[in-house]
Amino acid sequence: MLLPRQKTPDLKLPTLDHGTFDFTTEASERGTIICFYRGLHCPICANYLTEFQKRVADFAERGVATIAISSDGEERTRQMAEKIGADTLRFGYDLSLAKAREWGLYISTSRGTTSIGIEEPALFSEPGLFMVTPEQTLYYGSVQTMPFVRPHFSELVGALDFAIKNNYPARGEYTGAV
């Protein structure tokens, strides 16, 4: 399990049109929002990433970089980026399922063709949303076992405003006896 204020797993993978994403060289004032999504086969992911794309500038104004990542390959990732009209949101691809598991993501098996007529991969990760500090420690994390009920990006922007104004620390860091 990832813990707030502790180092996150390293993450290095190719992106569409932005070179290699590598946490060890990622440079942003306040951190990076990582949205792990299920893949091209998921219509809910397309809607969710459309909302994320709309908020990229809001996050950038607050010194926060953004990236959407899945285990899809380059071709399916490009199809998703085109589907949502991405012009500022970075897309990473080829996330290994072992790395997904390191991030605490749940892994699902294929149920065949989805409601939008796209075949699910044999195995893929379920969604997760994380904010990681420039020091590569976990600030915020949310993982799902299903594609439904995900955090709203507009609420995350508002939460960032509060956190920045009040120098609010990451919470949930306690690991002692209870």
C-alpha positions in Angstrom: 0.0 0.0 0.0 1.3 3.5 -0.9 1.5 5.8 2.1 1.2 9.6 2.1 4.5 11.5 2.6 6.4 8.3 1.5 8.2 7.9 -1.8 6.0 6.5 -4.6 7.3 3.8 -6.9 9.4 5.0 -9.8 7.6 5.4 -13.0 9.1 5.7 -16.5 7.3 5.1 -19.7 6.8 6.5 -23.2 4.3 9.2 -24.0 2.5 10.3 -27.1 4.4 13.3 -28.5 6.1 14.3 -25.2 9.1 11.9 -25.0 9.6 9.7 -22.0 7.8 10.4 -18.7 10.2 9.8 -15.9 9.5 10.7 -12.3 13.1 11.2 -11.6 13.3 14.0 -14.1 9.8 15.4 -13.8 9.9 19.1 -13.1 6.9 20.9 -11.7 6.5 23.4 -9.0 3.9 21.5 -6.9 3.8 18.0 -8.3 2.1 15.8 -10.8 -1.5 14.4 -11.1 -1.4 10.9 -12.5 -4.7 9.5 -13.8 -4.4 5.8 -14.4 -7.2 4.7 -16.7 -8.5 1.3 -17.8 -7.9 1.8 -21.6 -9.5 2.5 -24.9 -12.2 -0.1 -24.3 -13.7 1.9 -21.4 -16.4 4.5 -22.3 -16.4 5.9 -18.7 -12.6 6.5 -19.0 -13.2 8.5 -22.2 -15.7 10.7 -20.4 -13.4 11.0 -17.4 -10.4 11.9 -19.4 -12.4 14.5 -21.3 -13.0 16.2 -18.0 -9.3 15.9 -17.1 -8.3 17.5 -20.4 -10.6 20.4 -19.6 -8.7 20.9 -16.3 -5.1 20.7 -17.5 -4.8 24.5 -17.6 -6.3 24.8 -14.1 -3.7 22.4 -12.7 -0.9 24.1 -14.6 -1.9 27.5 -13.1 -1.3 25.9 -9.7 2.1 24.5 -10.6 0.8 20.9 -11.1 1.7 18.8 -14.1 -0.7 16.2 -15.5 -0.6 12.8 -17.2 -3.0 10.0 -18.1 -1.6 6.5 -18.2 -2.8 3.0 -19.1 -1.4 -0.4 -20.1 -2.7 0.1 -23.6 0.0 0.3 -26.3 0.8 3.3 -28.4 -1.9 2.7 -31.1 -4.8 2.3 -28.6 -3.5 5.2 -26.5 -3.4 7.5 -29.6 -7.0 6.5 -30.4 -8.1 7.5 -26.9 -6.3 10.8 -27.1 -7.9 11.5 -30.4 -11.3 10.4 -29.2 -11.3 12.9 -26.3 -9.7 15.7 -28.4 -6.6 15.9 -26.2 -4.4 18.8 -27.1 -2.7 19.5 -23.7 -3.1 16.3 -21.6 0.0 14.1 -21.8 -0.7 10.4 -22.4 1.6 7.6 -21.2 1.3 4.1 -22.4 2.7 0.5 -22.0 2.2 0.6 -18.2 3.2 -2.9 -17.1 0.7 -4.7 -14.9 3.5 -5.4 -12.4 4.1 -1.6 -12.1 0.3 -1.0 -11.9 0.2 -3.3 -8.9 3.2 -1.5 -7.3 0.9 1.6 -7.4 -1.9 -0.3 -5.7 -4.1 -0.6 -8.8 -6.5 -3.5 -9.0 -6.1 -5.8 -12.0 -9.1 -7.2 -13.9 -9.6 -9.9 -16.5 -11.3 -9.4 -19.9 -15.1 -9.7 -20.2 -14.8 -9.6 -24.0 -16.2 -6.7 -26.1 -17.5 -3.7 -24.3 -20.7 -1.7 -24.8 -18.8 0.5 -27.4 -17.7 -2.5 -29.4 -14.0 -2.5 -28.3 -12.3 -5.7 -27.0 -10.9 -5.5 -23.5 -7.3 -6.6 -23.1 -6.8 -10.0 -21.4 -5.7 -8.2 -18.3 -5.8 -4.5 -17.5 -5.6 -2.2 -14.4 -8.6 -0.4 -12.9 -8.5 3.3 -12.3 -6.4 5.3 -9.9 -5.8 9.0 -9.3 -2.7 10.3 -7.5 -1.0 13.5 -6.8 2.7 13.2 -6.2 4.9 15.9 -4.9 8.0 17.1 -6.7 10.0 15.0 -4.2 8.1 12.0 -5.5 6.1 11.4 -2.3 2.4 10.6 -2.2 0.2 13.6 -1.5 -3.2 12.3 -2.6 -4.4 8.9 -3.7 -7.6 7.2 -4.8 -8.0 3.7 -6.4 -11.1 2.0 -7.7 -12.1 -1.6 -8.1 -14.6 -0.6 -10.8 -14.8 2.0 -13.5 -17.5 3.9 -11.7 -17.6 6.7 -9.1 -14.3 8.5 -9.6 -13.0 11.8 -7.9 -14.1 15.0 -9.7 -11.3 17.0 -11.2 -13.1 20.3 -10.3 -13.1 19.2 -6.6 -9.5 18.4 -6.8 -8.7 21.8 -8.2 -10.6 23.4 -5.3 -8.8 21.1 -2.8 -5.5 22.2 -4.2 -6.4 25.8 -3.7 -7.2 25.1 -0.1 -4.0 23.0 0.4 -1.8 25.7 -1.2 -3.3 28.5 0.8 -3.1 26.7 4.1 0.1 24.7 3.5 -2.0 21.6 4.2 0.1 18.4 4.6 -0.7 15.0 3.1 -2.9 13.0 5.4 -3.1 9.3 6.3 0.6 8.9 7.0 0.2 7.3 10.4 1.3 3.6 10.6 1.6 3.0 14.3 -0.5 1.0 16.6 -4.3 1.7 16.7 
